[in-house]
Amino acid sequence: MQAAEKKKAEEEARVLKLKLEAERRTVEEAQKIRQEELRVEALDSARKRAE
């Protein structure tokens, strides 16, 4: 019985690690998108000032 419980706990830990990794990647992607948005805003602002 303990072996089954250990296997279940290991599987749950594996699933949680995968979820955490997916969330981390999602956060990183969101940060990259925001950085690109800020870059575009800065370029747009500079272009308007140059006109």
C-alpha positions as YAML, in Angstrom:
chain: A
units: angstrom
residues:
- id: 1
  name: MET
  ca: [0.00, 0.00, 0.00]
- id: 2
  name: GLN
  ca: [2.83, 2.41, 0.82]
- id: 3
  name: ALA
  ca: [4.37, 1.86, -2.59]
- id: 4
  name: ALA
  ca: [1.11, 2.91, -4.28]
- id: 5
  name: GLU
  ca: [0.87, 6.00, -2.08]
- id: 6
  name: LYS
  ca: [4.49, 6.90, -2.82]
- id: 7
  name: LYS
  ca: [3.93, 6.47, -6.55]
- id: 8
  name: LYS
  ca: [0.81, 8.66, -6.38]
- id: 9
  name: ALA
  ca: [2.70, 11.34, -4.42]
- id: 10
  name: GLU
  ca: [5.57, 11.26, -6.93]
- id: 11
  name: GLU
  ca: [3.10, 11.61, -9.81]
- id: 12
  name: GLU
  ca: [1.39, 14.55, -8.08]
- id: 13
  name: ALA
  ca: [4.78, 16.19, -7.53]
- id: 14
  name: ARG
  ca: [5.66, 15.68, -11.20]
- id: 15
  name: VAL
  ca: [2.37, 17.23, -12.32]
- id: 16
  name: LEU
  ca: [2.87, 20.22, -10.00]
- id: 17
  name: LYS
  ca: [6.39, 20.74, -11.35]
- id: 18
  name: LEU
  ca: [5.05, 20.70, -14.92]
- id: 19
  name: LYS
  ca: [2.31, 23.18, -14.02]
- id: 20
  name: LEU
  ca: [4.84, 25.44, -12.33]
- id: 21
  name: GLU
  ca: [7.14, 25.31, -15.36]
- id: 22
  name: ALA
  ca: [4.24, 26.11, -17.70]
- id: 23
  name: GLU
  ca: [3.23, 29.05, -15.51]
- id: 24
  name: ARG
  ca: [6.81, 30.33, -15.40]
- id: 25
  name: ARG
  ca: [7.00, 30.18, -19.20]
- id: 26
  name: THR
  ca: [3.67, 32.01, -19.44]
- id: 27
  name: VAL
  ca: [4.97, 34.77, -17.15]
- id: 28
  name: GLU
  ca: [8.19, 35.04, -19.18]
- id: 29
  name: GLU
  ca: [6.19, 35.32, -22.41]
- id: 30
  name: ALA
  ca: [3.96, 38.00, -20.87]
- id: 31
  name: GLN
  ca: [7.06, 39.94, -19.80]
- id: 32
  name: LYS
  ca: [8.54, 39.70, -23.30]
- id: 33
  name: ILE
  ca: [5.28, 40.93, -24.82]
- id: 34
  name: ARG
  ca: [5.13, 43.85, -22.37]
- id: 35
  name: GLN
  ca: [8.77, 44.77, -23.13]
- id: 36
  name: GLU
  ca: [7.95, 44.77, -26.85]
- id: 37
  name: GLU
  ca: [4.89, 46.95, -26.22]
- id: 38
  name: LEU
  ca: [7.01, 49.42, -24.27]
- id: 39
  name: ARG
  ca: [9.64, 49.43, -27.02]
- id: 40
  name: VAL
  ca: [6.99, 50.13, -29.66]
- id: 41
  name: GLU
  ca: [5.51, 52.92, -27.52]
- id: 42
  name: ALA
  ca: [8.95, 54.48, -27.08]
- id: 43
  name: LEU
  ca: [9.67, 54.30, -30.81]
- id: 44
  name: ASP
  ca: [6.25, 55.75, -31.61]
- id: 45
  name: SER
  ca: [6.79, 58.57, -29.13]
- id: 46
  name: ALA
  ca: [10.24, 59.32, -30.56]
- id: 47
  name: ARG
  ca: [8.83, 59.31, -34.09]
- id: 48
  name: LYS
  ca: [6.09, 61.78, -33.11]
- id: 49
  name: ARG
  ca: [8.64, 64.08, -31.47]
- id: 50
  name: ALA
  ca: [10.78, 63.97, -34.62]
- id: 51
  name: GLU
  ca: [7.89, 65.04, -36.86]
...
